[in-house]
Amino acid sequence: MLKATAINKSYGQLQILKGVDIEVNKGEIVTIVGASGAGKSTLLNILGTLDRPDSGQLFINDVELNKLSNKNLSSFRNREIGFIFQFHHLLAEFDAIENVCIPAYIAGTSRHEVEKRAAELLDLLGLSHRLHHKPSTLSGGEQQRVAVARALINNPALIFADEPSGNLDSQNARELHELFIKLRKDFNQTFVIVTHNEDLANLSDRKVMMVDGLIVQ
């Protein structure tokens, strides 16, 4: 589903990624681990098309993303990729279901279809009683589950997560990790996750270790 070859990225004189190769199969949960500064988040941002590499090739479902214009890349990202970050990045002025709907509105999906799908996702994630609550009234775990629903709303091919449980207590982190496993089981959802959490890394199908801008195992 995803194939990246010879990915290089520098910021000024500092080379962050040094010819990284990685492949991810449909339905896999792949975690990327390593010390701070190893290049994990930079790689995730490039795989998720939030940043472009200096050189190398990136394919998702046989589409060569480096050749797309910014406009077409944005459209591809909206349709095919979901994101979950350490901080939920929910919009404070919108309630839970509105936050979930936003990516689908951007994609041009009908309002009725979007709201039905969003309500179903929030119900699946145990939040049917919180549809119209603003983020400030939700717990940390609930906020992150809303962010998961938002990542799923467009039925993406891939979900990229950067330290998704890094801002949660141990109980909520464990519940989030179990949720990823459930989503993979129920929907064959594919995840690429950067994490320092050993429990989450050990639950994954494959753990990729990065050291100094390279994948070493």
Phi, psi and omega in degrees: 000318178235135176218122176236134181229135172053047182280120177241142177208129177233152170239107188065231180273356185266115178272119184268313179246136191234061178082053184278134173243134176205143174232145178227132180266156179301135178083002178275149164249110181248127176253143177249121185236166180149168182292160174302137181089001181284343180108010186298307184292325176299316178297316181299318180296324178287316178299324180273004177068017174282341177218158179252145177285159172290325176203165182112173182237145179225123178238136168232122184050045175069009174266124178277106192285332181296341182268355181279146172293163179303320180295313180292326178293319178298318179295317178299315181300316180298321184278320195252349187230136173243151182232140171228127183247173179299318176257136193296332180056035173284150179276121191297329185279352181251150178279182188300310184292326177294319177300319180294324186287335192307311181300327180285326173298317179299324180287349178089014178288148183298146184301316181299313181297319181296311184293325176295314180296317181297317179296321178296317180295315181295326175295317177302324183269011175077027184237025182296337180271002185237018186304321188250027175263138176287154182307325183294342180262001180261151174289168179301318179293321178293318178302317182289329176290325173298319178297324176295316178299318178299320179295333185268347194301327181264017181052056186290155175292323186224145170242127176255133182229129181248105182050054188296334180253010185294339182253013184247154173288172189298321181294312180292326177297315180298318179295322178294318179298318179295327178296319178300317179297319179296318181294323176294317182293316186281325188238002185056037183287141181258134181233140166237119192232124169272128182207150167259357184278113184295325180298315179294317180301321182284342176280343186286164177287328185210135180247122182254123182262129176248138175222122173052048174080010181227149170275122185254343175197000000 
